[in-house]
Amino acid sequence: MQQQNSPKAIGGLVCGVVSLVFLLIGLFVWFICFIGLAIGIVGLVLSIMARKEMPSSMATAGLITSIIGVSLCALIGVSCAICYCAVVNTYGNAVNSLNQWANAFD
């Protein structure tokens, strides 16, 4: 007899896999990681609810993929945001230095 999977377990697994897809896209477009983070959190909630109702392998798989997606999306998203802010700050400092140097000749 085949075990029935709950819709929450299926939704948790799908959200976990989608968060991993957004993680891969986020390696090239950094702010996409935050979308993957949100989807991964939804997958975590659905998988935890499914495991409480009726433990199944699909709920466990959804939980694992969601945990991986959330943790890596958060790590990559925050790291890229910090790098982006550092580059913008460095660019601003360089422009100010050039302006001061140009004003010295006036």
All heavy atoms as an XYZ file, in Angstrom:
769
protein
N       0.834     -1.177      0.000
C       0.000      0.000      0.000
C       0.879      1.241      0.000
O       1.842      1.330      0.748
C      -0.875     -0.024      1.249
C      -1.990      0.942      1.180
S      -3.331      0.317      2.180
C      -3.643      1.696      3.168
N       0.535      2.183     -0.843
C       1.349      3.386     -1.006
C       0.944      4.451      0.002
O      -0.241      4.676      0.247
C       1.187      3.912     -2.423
C       2.151      5.011     -2.754
C       2.019      5.420     -4.214
O       1.095      4.999     -4.890
N       2.921      6.245     -4.672
N       1.954      5.089      0.580
C       1.699      6.137      1.570
C       1.348      7.437      0.850
O       1.997      7.832     -0.102
C       2.952      6.332      2.430
C       2.793      7.383      3.492
C       4.095      7.574      4.261
O       5.106      6.986      3.955
N       4.043      8.413      5.258
N       0.319      8.103      1.325
C      -0.103      9.377      0.764
C       0.758     10.502      1.336
O       0.996     10.550      2.533
C      -1.578      9.653      1.091
C      -2.546      8.779      0.354
C      -2.681      9.205     -1.100
O      -2.342     10.297     -1.494
N      -3.191      8.283     -1.911
N       1.236     11.385      0.490
C       1.984     12.553      0.932
C       1.026     13.730      1.060
O       0.156     13.925      0.218
C       3.101     12.902     -0.046
C       4.221     11.896      0.015
O       4.676     11.565      1.094
N       4.633     11.405     -1.135
N       1.208     14.506      2.096
C       0.332     15.647      2.300
C       0.716     16.767      1.341
O       1.869     16.859      0.900
C       0.429     16.131      3.751
O       1.663     16.756      3.981
N      -0.219     17.631      1.018
C       0.086     18.780      0.153
C       1.141     19.693      0.772
O       1.915     20.319      0.051
C      -1.255     19.504      0.028
C      -2.283     18.482      0.331
C      -1.647     17.537      1.295
N       1.182     19.752      2.104
C       2.196     20.583      2.760
C       3.594     20.015      2.535
O       4.547     20.766      2.343
C       1.905     20.695      4.251
C       0.678     21.518      4.554
C       0.404     21.568      6.033
C      -0.904     22.284      6.283
N      -1.307     22.229      7.682
N       3.719     18.690      2.540
C       5.019     18.069      2.289
C       5.469     18.331      0.857
O       6.640     18.646      0.616
C       4.952     16.570      2.562
N       4.550     18.216     -0.072
C       4.872     18.494     -1.477
C       5.248     19.959     -1.650
O       6.236     20.294     -2.305
C       3.689     18.109     -2.391
C       3.446     16.606     -2.315
C       3.943     18.553     -3.825
C       2.158     16.152     -2.962
N       4.473     20.851     -1.033
C       4.772     22.283     -1.114
C       6.112     22.622     -0.485
O       6.861     23.452     -1.002
N       6.440     21.992      0.639
C       7.727     22.226      1.287
C       8.888     21.787      0.423
O       9.907     22.476      0.328
N       8.741     20.631     -0.224
C       9.794     20.136     -1.107
C       9.958     21.038     -2.329
O      11.071     21.384     -2.713
C       9.503     18.708     -1.542
C      10.550     18.057     -2.451
C      11.904     17.994     -1.759
C      10.093     16.681     -2.867
N       8.843     21.438     -2.911
C       8.903     22.322     -4.081
C       9.549     23.660     -3.709
O      10.415     24.167     -4.432
C       7.491     22.532     -4.681
C       7.483     23.649     -5.703
C       6.992     21.234     -5.299
N       9.159     24.239     -2.575
C       9.746     25.510     -2.141
C      11.239     25.354     -1.855
O      12.028     26.247     -2.163
C       9.029     26.039     -0.901
S       7.395     26.696     -1.232
N      11.642     24.232     -1.275
C      13.060     23.990     -1.026
C      13.865     23.919     -2.305
O      14.947     24.501     -2.418
N      13.339     23.211     -3.295
C      14.040     23.092     -4.583
C      14.074     24.440     -5.300
O      15.109     24.830     -5.877
C      13.388     21.991     -5.457
C      13.939     22.004     -6.862
C      13.577     20.628     -4.815
N      12.977     25.174     -5.251
C      12.942     26.487     -5.899
C      13.927     27.450     -5.228
O      14.584     28.245     -5.899
C      11.502     27.060     -5.891
C      11.469     28.513     -6.304
C      10.618     26.235     -6.812
N      14.058     27.362     -3.904
C      15.037     28.225     -3.227
C      16.457     27.885     -3.655
O      17.301     28.773     -3.776
C      14.890     28.134     -1.709
O      15.376     26.911     -1.214
N      16.732     26.601     -3.926
C      18.054     26.223     -4.433
C      18.276     26.745     -5.853
O      19.386     27.145     -6.208
C      18.219     24.704     -4.394
C      18.296     24.083     -3.004
C      18.338     22.561     -3.096
C      19.489     24.610     -2.231
N      17.218     26.765     -6.657
C      17.328     27.322     -8.012
C      17.626     28.820     -7.932
O      18.496     29.343     -8.643
C      16.047     27.045     -8.830
C      16.047     27.824    -10.128
C      15.904     25.555     -9.091
N      16.912     29.527     -7.034
C      17.173     30.949     -6.870
C      18.572     31.195     -6.305
O      19.180     32.226     -6.583
C      16.117     31.603     -5.973
C      14.882     32.013     -6.724
C      13.735     31.251     -6.652
C      14.866     33.149     -7.492
C      12.593     31.611     -7.339
C      13.737     33.534     -8.197
C      12.598     32.761     -8.121
N      19.085     30.251     -5.542
C      20.449     30.356     -5.047
C      21.429     30.333     -6.222
O      22.359     31.144     -6.271
C      20.758     29.210     -4.084
C      22.223     29.019     -3.710
C      22.694     30.161     -2.831
C      22.432     27.697     -3.037
N      21.221     29.428     -7.157
C      22.115     29.349     -8.317
C      22.019     30.600     -9.178
O      23.024     31.101     -9.679
C      21.792     28.104     -9.147
C      22.090     26.769     -8.462
C      21.622     25.619     -9.336
C      23.554     26.647     -8.134
N      20.814     31.128     -9.350
C      20.646     32.371    -10.094
C      21.285     33.522     -9.319
O      21.894     34.423     -9.897
C      19.155     32.647    -10.366
C      18.574     31.569    -11.291
C      18.959     34.028    -10.992
C      17.077     31.611    -11.425
N      21.168     33.472     -7.994
C      21.715     34.526     -7.150
C      23.223     34.608     -7.170
O      23.795     35.622     -6.762
N      23.895     33.571     -7.652
C      25.339     33.652     -7.792
C      25.740     34.670     -8.855
O      26.842     35.199     -8.834
C      25.917     32.275     -8.144
C      25.819     31.223     -7.041
C      26.280     29.879     -7.574
C      26.617     31.634     -5.819
N      24.830     34.953     -9.792
C      25.103     35.902    -10.863
C      24.385     37.233    -10.662
O      24.882     38.268    -11.095
C      24.721     35.288    -12.217
C      25.441     34.007    -12.486
C      24.813     32.792    -12.321
C      26.769     34.022    -12.866
C      25.483     31.600    -12.556
C      27.460     32.842    -13.095
C      26.810     31.628    -12.945
N      23.211     37.200    -10.061
C      22.437     38.405     -9.761
C      22.140     38.352     -8.271
O      21.201     37.691     -7.838
C      21.125     38.453    -10.581
C      20.387     39.751    -10.349
C      21.402     38.238    -12.053
N      22.938     39.031     -7.465
C      22.998     38.805     -6.025
C      21.685     39.042     -5.289
O      21.387     38.359     -4.337
C      24.128     39.619     -5.390
C      23.929     41.094     -5.411
C      24.301     41.948     -6.399
C      23.316     41.886     -4.399
N      23.952     43.220     -6.074
C      23.352     43.217     -4.846
C      22.740     41.606     -3.163
C      22.832     44.259     -4.096
C      22.229     42.648     -2.427
C      22.276     43.966     -2.892
N      20.866     40.012     -5.695
C      19.661     40.303     -4.927
C      18.571     39.260     -5.112
O      17.606     39.225     -4.348
C      19.125     41.711     -5.244
C      18.847     41.947     -6.705
C      17.632     41.596     -7.247
C      19.812     42.516     -7.512
C      17.376     41.815     -8.580
C      19.561     42.748     -8.847
C      18.343     42.387     -9.386
N      18.714     38.363     -6.080
C      17.769     37.265     -6.270
C      17.839     36.290     -5.091
O      16.881     35.596     -4.786
C      18.054     36.549     -7.611
C      17.834     37.496     -8.789
C      17.214     35.306     -7.775
C      16.408     37.928     -8.993
N      18.985     36.247     -4.405
C      19.131     35.357     -3.247
C      18.091     35.648     -2.173
O      17.668     34.744     -1.461
C      20.524     35.486     -2.654
S      21.756     34.572     -3.562
N      17.694     36.909     -2.044
C      16.723     37.249     -1.010
C      15.331     36.696     -1.348
O      14.557     36.379     -0.449
C      16.692     38.760     -0.782
C      17.994     39.269     -0.220
C      18.809     40.090     -0.974
C      18.413     38.887      1.040
C      20.013     40.541     -0.458
C      19.610     39.326      1.559
C      20.419     40.161      0.804
N      15.021     36.552     -2.629
C      13.767     35.897     -3.028
C      13.850     34.410     -2.667
O      12.906     33.830     -2.132
C      13.497     36.097     -4.529
C      13.305     37.587     -4.837
C      12.274     35.295     -4.970
C      13.248     37.908     -6.306
N      15.001     33.800     -2.954
C      15.212     32.399     -2.579
C      15.149     32.192     -1.080
O      14.662     31.165     -0.600
N      15.629     33.176     -0.322
C      15.562     33.114      1.134
C      14.107     33.091      1.610
O      13.734     32.268      2.448
C      16.312     34.304      1.738
C      16.346     34.408      3.248
C      17.163     33.283      3.842
C      16.920     35.749      3.658
N      13.283     33.960      1.054
C      11.867     34.011      1.439
C      11.147     32.714      1.066
O      10.373     32.166      1.866
C      11.185     35.204      0.777
N      11.405     32.201     -0.114
C      10.767     30.954     -0.545
C      11.239     29.788      0.315
O      10.461     28.897      0.671
C      11.032     30.704     -2.044
C      10.321     31.766     -2.870
C      10.590     29.317     -2.461
C      10.669     31.749     -4.335
N      12.506     29.788      0.670
C      13.046     28.735      1.533
C      12.414     28.750      2.918
O      12.174     27.692      3.513
N      12.151     29.936      3.443
C      11.496     30.038      4.753
C      10.081     29.474      4.682
O       9.642     28.756      5.584
C      11.515     31.495      5.256
C      12.953     31.889      5.607
C      10.601     31.676      6.447
C      13.138     33.358      5.908
N       9.376     29.771      3.593
C       8.035     29.195      3.407
C       8.133     27.670      3.336
O       7.325     26.952      3.937
C       7.369     29.773      2.139
C       6.089     29.028      1.804
C       7.091     31.254      2.308
N       9.145     27.173      2.633
C       9.352     25.723      2.544
C       9.652     25.105      3.897
O       9.185     24.004      4.204
N      10.439     25.809      4.716
C      10.710     25.325      6.072
C       9.430     25.185      6.884
O       9.197     24.166      7.543
C      11.652     26.298      6.798
C      13.134     26.060      6.669
C      13.906     27.196      7.316
C      13.515     24.755      7.286
N       8.605     26.223      6.838
C       7.361     26.207      7.614
C       6.451     25.078      7.141
O       5.909     24.322      7.961
C       6.652     27.579      7.517
C       5.257     27.521      8.104
C       7.489     28.660      8.194
N       6.302     24.946      5.834
C       5.437     23.878      5.302
C       5.965     22.493      5.659
O       5.192     21.602      6.028
C       5.309     24.020      3.783
C       4.450     25.174      3.274
C       4.542     25.266      1.758
C       3.011     25.013      3.715
N       7.274     22.307      5.562
C       7.849     20.995      5.861
C       7.718     20.644      7.337
O       7.436     19.490      7.687
C       9.320     20.973      5.451
O       9.442     21.130      4.067
N       7.921     21.625      8.200
C       7.770     21.372      9.637
C       6.324     21.029      9.969
O       6.051     20.096     10.736
C       8.276     22.581     10.447
C       9.804     22.680     10.333
C       7.855     22.473     11.905
C      10.389     23.960     10.893
N       5.386     21.751      9.372
C       3.967     21.453      9.615
C       3.611     20.065      9.101
O       2.862     19.329      9.748
C       3.089     22.525      8.951
C       3.161     23.872      9.642
S       2.351     25.219      8.751
C       0.714     24.603      8.527
N       4.149     19.687      7.934
C       3.857     18.371      7.358
C       4.441     17.254      8.220
O       3.813     16.203      8.400
C       4.405     18.293      5.936
N       5.651     17.472      8.752
C       6.263     16.442      9.607
C       5.498     16.272     10.914
O       5.459     15.181     11.469
C       7.719     16.777      9.891
C       8.627     16.433      8.736
C      10.071     16.718      9.073
N      10.463     16.098     10.323
C      11.282     15.071     10.430
N      11.776     14.536      9.348
N      11.619     14.581     11.598
N       4.894     17.347     11.423
C       4.108     17.236     12.659
C       2.812     16.476     12.415
O       2.381     15.696     13.254
C       3.801     18.625     13.227
C       4.989     19.259     13.907
C       4.611     20.583     14.520
C       5.809     21.223     15.186
N       5.482     22.546     15.739
N       2.190     16.717     11.258
C       0.932     16.047     10.945
C       1.143     14.564     10.642
O       0.481     13.705     11.206
C       0.257     16.716      9.742
C      -0.326     18.067     10.039
C      -0.896     18.711      8.796
O      -0.892     18.084      7.714
O      -1.351     19.859      8.909
N       2.057     14.297      9.681
C       2.287     12.930      9.249
C       3.719     12.824      8.714
O       3.998     13.269      7.595
C       1.295     12.551      8.140
C       1.419     11.136      7.671
S       0.215     10.663      6.430
C       0.513     11.812      5.121
N       4.640     12.304      9.515
C       6.028     12.208      9.061
C       6.155     11.365      7.794
O       5.586     10.278      7.710
C       6.744     11.539     10.229
C       5.868     11.757     11.406
C       4.468     11.814     10.878
N       6.859     11.908      6.820
C       7.091     11.168      5.582
C       8.460     11.557      5.037
O       9.063     12.539      5.458
C       6.002     11.481      4.546
O       6.087     12.824      4.127
N       8.927     10.776      4.093
C      10.234     11.061      3.507
C      10.197     12.339      2.670
O      11.191     13.048      2.574
C      10.701      9.880      2.664
O       9.769      9.612      1.649
N       9.051     12.645      2.086
C       8.945     13.865      1.293
C       9.007     15.102      2.196
O       9.631     16.103      1.833
C       7.668     13.878      0.464
C       7.623     15.039     -0.516
S       6.306     14.921     -1.709
C       6.843     13.559     -2.692
N       8.409     15.028      3.363
C       8.489     16.148      4.308
C       9.917     16.337      4.798
O      10.394     17.469      4.937
C       7.552     15.914      5.486
N      10.616     15.235      5.023
C      12.021     15.311      5.444
C      12.884     15.884      4.329
O      13.762     16.714      4.584
C      12.526     13.920      5.851
O      11.680     13.400      6.868
C      13.951     13.986      6.359
N      12.649     15.467      3.099
C      13.407     16.000      1.966
C      13.147     17.494      1.789
O      14.064     18.270      1.511
C      13.046     15.247      0.691
N      11.894     17.900      1.975
C      11.562     19.319      1.903
C      12.248     20.112      2.988
O      12.731     21.229      2.760
N      12.316     19.533      4.185
C      12.991     20.191      5.296
C      14.480     20.356      5.003
O      15.045     21.442      5.199
C      12.781     19.388      6.579
C      13.299     19.992      7.864
C      12.554     21.269      8.202
C      13.174     19.000      8.997
N      15.112     19.331      4.489
C      16.545     19.387      4.201
C      16.848     20.387      3.087
O      17.758     21.224      3.215
C      17.082     17.986      3.858
C      17.045     17.105      5.102
C      18.490     18.056      3.279
C      17.302     15.645      4.836
N      16.095     20.322      1.989
C      16.355     21.260      0.890
C      16.068     22.701      1.309
O      16.770     23.618      0.902
C      15.541     20.907     -0.363
O      14.151     20.853     -0.032
C      15.998     19.590     -0.955
N      15.056     22.895      2.139
C      14.742     24.248      2.600
C      15.827     24.787      3.526
O      16.199     25.955      3.438
C      13.391     24.271      3.317
O      12.354     23.962      2.428
N      16.350     23.939      4.403
C      17.431     24.376      5.301
C      18.667     24.756      4.490
O      19.294     25.796      4.729
C      17.758     23.277      6.330
C      16.640     23.164      7.357
C      19.092     23.555      7.020
C      16.774     21.979      8.292
N      19.014     23.934      3.517
C      20.171     24.237      2.673
C      19.930     25.524      1.890
O      20.806     26.394      1.809
C      20.479     23.055      1.734
C      20.963     21.856      2.535
C      21.514     23.448      0.678
C      21.059     20.578      1.730
N      18.743     25.653      1.308
C      18.427     26.852      0.531
C      18.447     28.116      1.369
O      19.020     29.128      0.974
N      17.850     28.066      2.560
C      17.809     29.252      3.428
C      19.212     29.637      3.880
O      19.600     30.805      3.813
C      16.880     29.014      4.649
C      17.094     30.054      5.721
C      15.432     29.020      4.209
N      19.973     28.666      4.328
C      21.298     29.001      4.852
C      22.223     29.530      3.762
O      22.912     30.535      3.963
C      21.916     27.796      5.561
O      22.045     26.720      4.669
N      22.245     28.904      2.596
C      23.137     29.366      1.534
C      22.661     30.661      0.895
O      23.480     31.519      0.544
C      23.317     28.271      0.481
C      24.092     27.046      0.947
C      24.194     26.021     -0.176
C      25.466     27.423      1.444
N      21.345     30.836      0.747
C      20.830     32.107      0.215
C      21.156     33.256      1.159
O      21.535     34.343      0.720
C      19.315     32.025     -0.015
S      18.848     31.162     -1.517
N      21.015     33.019      2.453
C      21.346     34.065      3.415
C      22.834     34.384      3.371
O      23.236     35.552      3.351
C      20.934     33.640      4.821
N      23.662     33.358      3.325
C      25.109     33.559      3.294
C      25.542     34.318      2.047
O      26.266     35.311      2.124
C      25.826     32.207      3.365
C      27.337     32.252      3.314
C      27.884     32.851      4.601
C      27.892     30.865      3.100
N      25.079     33.878      0.899
C      25.489     34.518     -0.353
C      24.869     35.905     -0.483
O      25.542     36.849     -0.890
C      25.097     33.630     -1.543
C      25.870     32.354     -1.430
C      25.284     34.358     -2.851
C      26.400     31.730     -2.637
N      23.606     36.047     -0.126
C      22.960     37.354     -0.233
C      23.611     38.400      0.648
O      23.893     39.519      0.205
N      23.878     38.053      1.895
C      24.506     39.010      2.813
C      25.945     39.291      2.386
O      26.390     40.448      2.407
C      24.435     38.483      4.264
C      25.285     39.305      5.192
C      22.987     38.472      4.738
N      26.679     38.273      1.981
C      28.060     38.481      1.528
C      28.111     39.398      0.312
O      28.946     40.307      0.247
C      28.716     37.153      1.184
O      28.772     36.321      2.306
N      27.240     39.173     -0.638
C      27.229     40.013     -1.837
C      26.767     41.438     -1.520
O      27.273     42.393     -2.104
C      26.344     39.394     -2.916
S      27.061     37.925     -3.659
N      25.832     41.584     -0.601
C      25.395     42.928     -0.206
C      26.535     43.686      0.461
O      26.735     44.884      0.204
C      24.189     42.833      0.721
N      27.300     43.010      1.291
C      28.448     43.654      1.941
C      29.489     44.056      0.897
O      30.029     45.177      0.942
C      29.053     42.727      3.010
C      28.098     42.611      4.192
C      30.418     43.224      3.462
C      28.483     41.553      5.194
N      29.768     43.180     -0.046
C      30.732     43.505     -1.103
C      30.237     44.673     -1.953
O      31.013     45.564     -2.313
C      30.984     42.295     -1.997
S      31.959     41.020     -1.201
N      28.959     44.681     -2.271
C      28.377     45.772     -3.057
C      28.526     47.094     -2.328
O      28.939     48.095     -2.921
C      26.902     45.466     -3.348
C      26.187     46.569     -4.073
C      26.355     46.736     -5.440
C      25.339     47.446     -3.396
C      25.706     47.747     -6.119
C      24.680     48.454     -4.068
C      24.873     48.609     -5.425
O      24.230     49.613     -6.088
N      28.228     47.113     -1.035
C      28.361     48.344     -0.248
C      29.814     48.788     -0.161
O      30.113     49.981     -0.219
C      27.787     48.148      1.153
S      26.009     47.966      1.165
N      30.725     47.832     -0.049
C      32.150     48.175      0.009
C      32.617     48.784     -1.310
O      33.370     49.768     -1.311
C      32.968     46.938      0.341
N      32.165     48.237     -2.419
C      32.555     48.774     -3.725
C      31.985     50.171     -3.918
O      32.683     51.081     -4.386
C      32.106     47.817     -4.856
C      32.192     48.477     -6.216
C      32.927     46.549     -4.824
N      30.727     50.372     -3.563
C      30.109     51.694     -3.701
C      30.826     52.708     -2.817
O      31.092     53.833     -3.238
C      28.599     51.622     -3.372
C      27.994     52.994     -3.213
C      27.872     50.847     -4.456
N      31.173     52.319     -1.598
C      31.882     53.214     -0.690
C      33.266     53.557     -1.237
O      33.686     54.713     -1.204
C      31.997     52.575      0.693
C      32.593     53.511      1.704
O      32.420     54.717      1.627
N      33.308     52.954      2.652
N      33.974     52.566     -1.755
C      35.303     52.799     -2.322
C      35.224     53.700     -3.547
O      36.047     54.606     -3.711
C      35.967     51.464     -2.691
O      36.012     50.638     -1.530
C      37.358     51.660     -3.232
N      34.224     53.484     -4.384
C      34.041     54.317     -5.569
C      33.766     55.760     -5.152
O      34.320     56.692     -5.724
C      32.894     53.778     -6.428
C      32.564     54.662     -7.596
C      33.385     54.680     -8.721
C      31.439     55.482     -7.581
C      33.086     55.487     -9.796
C      31.142     56.300     -8.652
C      31.966     56.304     -9.755
O      31.677     57.115    -10.815
N      32.919     55.944     -4.136
C      32.612     57.297     -3.653
C      33.848     57.982     -3.095
O      34.074     59.176     -3.331
N      34.671     57.248     -2.358
C      35.903     57.819     -1.818
C      36.874     58.195     -2.931
O      37.548     59.222     -2.858
C      36.570     56.847     -0.844
C      35.790     56.697      0.441
O      34.994     57.552      0.802
N      36.022     55.596      1.139
N      36.944     57.370     -3.962
C      37.842     57.656     -5.079
C      37.390     58.900     -5.830
O      38.205     59.748     -6.206
C      37.908     56.458     -6.022
N      36.101     59.054     -6.036
C      35.576     60.234     -6.729
C      35.838     61.484     -5.895
O      36.244     62.519     -6.432
C      34.065     60.058     -7.032
C      33.443     61.362     -7.491
C      33.869     58.984     -8.079
N      35.643     61.403     -4.589
C      35.911     62.557     -3.730
C      37.388     62.929     -3.751
O      37.733     64.117     -3.768
C      35.461     62.271     -2.290
C      33.962     62.292     -2.149
O      33.266     62.911     -2.951
N      33.459     61.608     -1.134
N      38.264     61.944     -3.750
C      39.703     62.218     -3.816
C      40.076     62.893     -5.128
O      40.877     63.834     -5.146
C      40.496     60.928     -3.665
O      40.285     60.374     -2.394
N      39.500     62.431     -6.223
C      39.781     63.058     -7.514
C      39.250     64.487     -7.563
O      39.896     65.381     -8.132
C      39.179     62.223     -8.643
C      39.893     60.919     -8.960
C      39.115     60.133    -10.004
C      41.307     61.184     -9.445
N      38.079     64.722     -6.976
C      37.526     66.079     -6.934
C      38.423     66.999     -6.114
O      38.652     68.152     -6.502
C      36.107     66.073     -6.371
C      35.083     65.574     -7.364
O      35.320     65.609     -8.577
N      33.964     65.094     -6.872
N      38.906     66.521     -4.991
C      39.807     67.330     -4.165
C      41.111     67.612     -4.903
O      41.655     68.711     -4.839
C      40.096     66.620     -2.824
C      38.923     66.590     -1.895
C      39.208     65.772     -0.646
O      40.250     65.156     -0.539
N      38.250     65.767      0.270
N      41.620     66.620     -5.610
C      42.855     66.804     -6.359
C      42.644     67.805     -7.496
O      43.490     68.665     -7.758
C      43.284     65.446     -6.904
C      44.582     65.473     -7.648
C      45.814     65.600     -7.111
C      44.750     65.366     -9.059
N      46.769     65.574     -8.095
C      46.132     65.434     -9.319
C      43.884     65.222    -10.126
C      46.663     65.360    -10.588
C      44.401     65.136    -11.398
C      45.775     65.210    -11.626
N      41.486     67.721     -8.178
C      41.198     68.665     -9.258
C      40.986     70.070     -8.712
O      41.377     71.054     -9.343
C      39.951     68.196    -10.021
N      40.368     70.195     -7.549
C      40.135     71.514     -6.946
C      41.431     72.142     -6.447
O      41.518     73.362     -6.301
C      39.137     71.415     -5.801
C      37.725     71.136     -6.296
O      37.401     71.423     -7.434
N      36.919     70.545     -5.438
N      42.454     71.345     -6.196
C      43.735     71.877     -5.733
C      44.424     72.701     -6.805
O      45.227     73.583     -6.500
C      44.638     70.729     -5.280
N      44.097     72.446     -8.067
C      44.708     73.179     -9.162
C      43.928     74.425     -9.553
O      44.355     75.157    -10.432
C      44.891     72.266    -10.375
C      45.905     71.193    -10.158
C      45.523     69.885     -9.960
C      47.243     71.515    -10.123
C      46.468     68.885     -9.745
C      48.203     70.518     -9.918
C      47.823     69.219     -9.736
N      42.795     74.656     -8.918
C      41.992     75.860     -9.242
C      42.513     77.080     -8.550
O      43.121     77.208     -7.612
C      40.526     75.653     -8.842
C      39.835     74.694     -9.799
O      40.360     74.473    -10.890
O      38.769     74.161     -9.416
